[in-house]
Amino acid sequence: MITTAEQLRALYAAPGERALRKQQARLDAHCQRFMALSPFCVLSTGGGAGAFMDASPRGGPPGFVQVADAHTVLLPDAGGNNRLDTLGNLLQDPRIGLLFMIPGVDETLRINGRARLRDEPAFTERFSAERQRPKLVIEVQVAEVYLHCAKALMRSRLWQAGAHIERSALPTMNEMIHDQIHAGPVQESQEAMVQRYARQIADEQAPWVG
């Protein structure tokens, strides 16, 4: 069992100069372009008092996460399951990690920083042109940013059609959850659920009228 940093380092070669130097403290033109093309990111947060870490997927039209300046990004909060895991965590511990992906691109963009939950009109109205005005915006002060190599996505063949799994390989989401919580018979089919989500997303992305 590995229990010390010395034991861990002994298993691996030292990182190369390029791997160390690529970490930046600001969003340069390349990182901003990457975010402008990205429709998907994963948020990593951790709550206080020893709470477990949490990873939450977020998506929208390419560029749905805005770059306010080289040190600040703004992520609108969209409708979800209302558990508020991510948002509650950030109230306890403002540290946040973001991982951005672009379909068809094997490289990813990683951002670490500190977040604040902003509900002021100056923040929420920035997103009213392309979607319903969000209840709040996650403002991230960037501390570390770097482009991550392509190896993980190449190994997974994530974007290759030949590696895609048919949805029918799994039960429907409703069937799985009903089984987990020992609920009654499933009342909504997978197709009906997808259609319902599609209507909700269309409503979200309709222009906001204040």
Contacts in CASP RR format, 6 or more apart in sequence:
PFRMAT RR
TARGET T0000
AUTHOR 0000-0000-0000
METHOD contacts of the structure
MODEL  1
MITTAEQLRALYAAPGERALRKQQARLDAHCQRFMALSPFCVLSTGGGAG
AFMDASPRGGPPGFVQVADAHTVLLPDAGGNNRLDTLGNLLQDPRIGLLF
MIPGVDETLRINGRARLRDEPAFTERFSAERQRPKLVIEVQVAEVYLHCA
KALMRSRLWQAGAHIERSALPTMNEMIHDQIHAGPVQESQEAMVQRYARQ
IADEQAPWVG
2 8 0 8 1.000
2 11 0 8 1.000
22 146 0 8 1.000
22 147 0 8 1.000
23 144 0 8 1.000
23 145 0 8 1.000
23 146 0 8 1.000
24 31 0 8 1.000
24 144 0 8 1.000
24 145 0 8 1.000
24 146 0 8 1.000
25 71 0 8 1.000
25 142 0 8 1.000
25 143 0 8 1.000
25 144 0 8 1.000
25 145 0 8 1.000
26 70 0 8 1.000
26 71 0 8 1.000
26 142 0 8 1.000
26 145 0 8 1.000
27 35 0 8 1.000
27 67 0 8 1.000
27 70 0 8 1.000
27 71 0 8 1.000
27 73 0 8 1.000
27 111 0 8 1.000
27 142 0 8 1.000
27 145 0 8 1.000
28 70 0 8 1.000
30 147 0 8 1.000
31 109 0 8 1.000
31 145 0 8 1.000
31 147 0 8 1.000
32 67 0 8 1.000
32 70 0 8 1.000
34 100 0 8 1.000
34 102 0 8 1.000
34 109 0 8 1.000
34 147 0 8 1.000
35 63 0 8 1.000
35 65 0 8 1.000
35 67 0 8 1.000
35 73 0 8 1.000
35 100 0 8 1.000
35 109 0 8 1.000
36 62 0 8 1.000
36 63 0 8 1.000
36 67 0 8 1.000
37 62 0 8 1.000
37 63 0 8 1.000
37 102 0 8 1.000
37 105 0 8 1.000
38 62 0 8 1.000
38 63 0 8 1.000
38 65 0 8 1.000
38 100 0 8 1.000
38 101 0 8 1.000
38 102 0 8 1.000
38 109 0 8 1.000
39 59 0 8 1.000
39 60 0 8 1.000
39 61 0 8 1.000
39 62 0 8 1.000
39 63 0 8 1.000
39 64 0 8 1.000
39 102 0 8 1.000
39 103 0 8 1.000
40 57 0 8 1.000
40 58 0 8 1.000
40 59 0 8 1.000
40 60 0 8 1.000
40 100 0 8 1.000
40 101 0 8 1.000
40 103 0 8 1.000
41 57 0 8 1.000
41 58 0 8 1.000
41 59 0 8 1.000
41 65 0 8 1.000
41 75 0 8 1.000
41 98 0 8 1.000
41 99 0 8 1.000
41 100 0 8 1.000
41 101 0 8 1.000
42 55 0 8 1.000
42 56 0 8 1.000
42 57 0 8 1.000
42 58 0 8 1.000
42 98 0 8 1.000
42 99 0 8 1.000
42 101 0 8 1.000
43 55 0 8 1.000
43 56 0 8 1.000
43 57 0 8 1.000
43 58 0 8 1.000
43 75 0 8 1.000
43 86 0 8 1.000
43 96 0 8 1.000
43 97 0 8 1.000
43 98 0 8 1.000
43 138 0 8 1.000
44 53 0 8 1.000
44 54 0 8 1.000
44 55 0 8 1.000
44 96 0 8 1.000
44 97 0 8 1.000
44 98 0 8 1.000
44 99 0 8 1.000
45 53 0 8 1.000
45 54 0 8 1.000
45 56 0 8 1.000
45 85 0 8 1.000
45 86 0 8 1.000
45 89 0 8 1.000
45 90 0 8 1.000
45 93 0 8 1.000
45 95 0 8 1.000
45 96 0 8 1.000
45 97 0 8 1.000
45 115 0 8 1.000
46 52 0 8 1.000
46 53 0 8 1.000
46 54 0 8 1.000
46 89 0 8 1.000
46 92 0 8 1.000
46 93 0 8 1.000
46 95 0 8 1.000
47 54 0 8 1.000
47 88 0 8 1.000
47 89 0 8 1.000
47 92 0 8 1.000
47 93 0 8 1.000
48 89 0 8 1.000
48 92 0 8 1.000
48 93 0 8 1.000
49 92 0 8 1.000
51 89 0 8 1.000
51 92 0 8 1.000
54 85 0 8 1.000
54 86 0 8 1.000
54 89 0 8 1.000
56 85 0 8 1.000
56 86 0 8 1.000
58 64 0 8 1.000
58 65 0 8 1.000
58 75 0 8 1.000
58 78 0 8 1.000
59 78 0 8 1.000
60 78 0 8 1.000
60 205 0 8 1.000
61 130 0 8 1.000
61 205 0 8 1.000
62 102 0 8 1.000
64 75 0 8 1.000
64 76 0 8 1.000
65 73 0 8 1.000
65 74 0 8 1.000
65 75 0 8 1.000
65 98 0 8 1.000
65 100 0 8 1.000
66 73 0 8 1.000
66 74 0 8 1.000
66 75 0 8 1.000
66 126 0 8 1.000
66 127 0 8 1.000
67 73 0 8 1.000
67 74 0 8 1.000
68 74 0 8 1.000
68 139 0 8 1.000
70 142 0 8 1.000
71 141 0 8 1.000
71 142 0 8 1.000
72 139 0 8 1.000
72 140 0 8 1.000
72 141 0 8 1.000
72 142 0 8 1.000
73 98 0 8 1.000
73 111 0 8 1.000
73 139 0 8 1.000
73 140 0 8 1.000
73 142 0 8 1.000
74 118 0 8 1.000
74 123 0 8 1.000
74 126 0 8 1.000
74 137 0 8 1.000
74 138 0 8 1.000
74 139 0 8 1.000
74 140 0 8 1.000
75 98 0 8 1.000
75 137 0 8 1.000
75 138 0 8 1.000
75 140 0 8 1.000
76 124 0 8 1.000
76 127 0 8 1.000
76 131 0 8 1.000
76 134 0 8 1.000
76 137 0 8 1.000
76 138 0 8 1.000
77 87 0 8 1.000
77 134 0 8 1.000
77 135 0 8 1.000
77 136 0 8 1.000
77 137 0 8 1.000
77 138 0 8 1.000
78 131 0 8 1.000
78 134 0 8 1.000
78 204 0 8 1.000
79 200 0 8 1.000
79 204 0 8 1.000
87 117 0 8 1.000
87 136 0 8 1.000
87 138 0 8 1.000
90 96 0 8 1.000
90 115 0 8 1.000
90 116 0 8 1.000
90 117 0 8 1.000
90 138 0 8 1.000
91 117 0 8 1.000
94 114 0 8 1.000
94 115 0 8 1.000
94 116 0 8 1.000
95 112 0 8 1.000
95 113 0 8 1.000
95 114 0 8 1.000
95 115 0 8 1.000
96 112 0 8 1.000
96 113 0 8 1.000
96 114 0 8 1.000
96 115 0 8 1.000
96 138 0 8 1.000
96 140 0 8 1.000
97 110 0 8 1.000
97 111 0 8 1.000
97 112 0 8 1.000
97 113 0 8 1.000
98 109 0 8 1.000
98 110 0 8 1.000
98 111 0 8 1.000
98 112 0 8 1.000
98 140 0 8 1.000
99 108 0 8 1.000
99 109 0 8 1.000
99 110 0 8 1.000
99 148 0 8 1.000
100 108 0 8 1.000
100 109 0 8 1.000
100 110 0 8 1.000
100 111 0 8 1.000
101 108 0 8 1.000
101 153 0 8 1.000
103 159 0 8 1.000
104 159 0 8 1.000
105 159 0 8 1.000
106 150 0 8 1.000
106 153 0 8 1.000
106 154 0 8 1.000
106 158 0 8 1.000
106 159 0 8 1.000
107 147 0 8 1.000
107 148 0 8 1.000
107 149 0 8 1.000
107 150 0 8 1.000
107 153 0 8 1.000
108 147 0 8 1.000
108 148 0 8 1.000
108 152 0 8 1.000
108 153 0 8 1.000
109 145 0 8 1.000
109 146 0 8 1.000
109 147 0 8 1.000
109 148 0 8 1.000
110 144 0 8 1.000
110 145 0 8 1.000
110 146 0 8 1.000
110 147 0 8 1.000
110 148 0 8 1.000
111 140 0 8 1.000
111 142 0 8 1.000
111 144 0 8 1.000
111 145 0 8 1.000
112 142 0 8 1.000
112 143 0 8 1.000
112 144 0 8 1.000
112 145 0 8 1.000
113 140 0 8 1.000
113 141 0 8 1.000
113 142 0 8 1.000
113 143 0 8 1.000
113 144 0 8 1.000
114 140 0 8 1.000
114 141 0 8 1.000
114 143 0 8 1.000
115 138 0 8 1.000
115 139 0 8 1.000
115 140 0 8 1.000
115 141 0 8 1.000
116 138 0 8 1.000
116 139 0 8 1.000
116 141 0 8 1.000
117 136 0 8 1.000
117 137 0 8 1.000
117 138 0 8 1.000
117 139 0 8 1.000
118 124 0 8 1.000
118 136 0 8 1.000
118 137 0 8 1.000
118 138 0 8 1.000
118 139 0 8 1.000
119 135 0 8 1.000
119 136 0 8 1.000
119 137 0 8 1.000
123 136 0 8 1.000
123 137 0 8 1.000
123 139 0 8 1.000
124 133 0 8 1.000
124 134 0 8 1.000
124 135 0 8 1.000
124 136 0 8 1.000
124 137 0 8 1.000
125 133 0 8 1.000
126 137 0 8 1.000
127 133 0 8 1.000
127 134 0 8 1.000
127 137 0 8 1.000
127 208 0 8 1.000
128 207 0 8 1.000
128 208 0 8 1.000
128 210 0 8 1.000
129 207 0 8 1.000
130 205 0 8 1.000
130 207 0 8 1.000
131 204 0 8 1.000
131 205 0 8 1.000
131 206 0 8 1.000
131 207 0 8 1.000
131 208 0 8 1.000
132 203 0 8 1.000
132 204 0 8 1.000
132 205 0 8 1.000
132 206 0 8 1.000
132 208 0 8 1.000
133 208 0 8 1.000
133 210 0 8 1.000
153 159 0 8 1.000
156 163 0 8 1.000
157 163 0 8 1.000
167 190 0 8 1.000
170 176 0 8 1.000
171 179 0 8 1.000
172 186 0 8 1.000
172 189 0 8 1.000
172 190 0 8 1.000
172 193 0 8 1.000
173 190 0 8 1.000
173 193 0 8 1.000
174 186 0 8 1.000
174 187 0 8 1.000
174 188 0 8 1.000
174 189 0 8 1.000
174 190 0 8 1.000
174 193 0 8 1.000
175 186 0 8 1.000
177 183 0 8 1.000
178 184 0 8 1.000
178 185 0 8 1.000
178 186 0 8 1.000
188 196 0 8 1.000
END
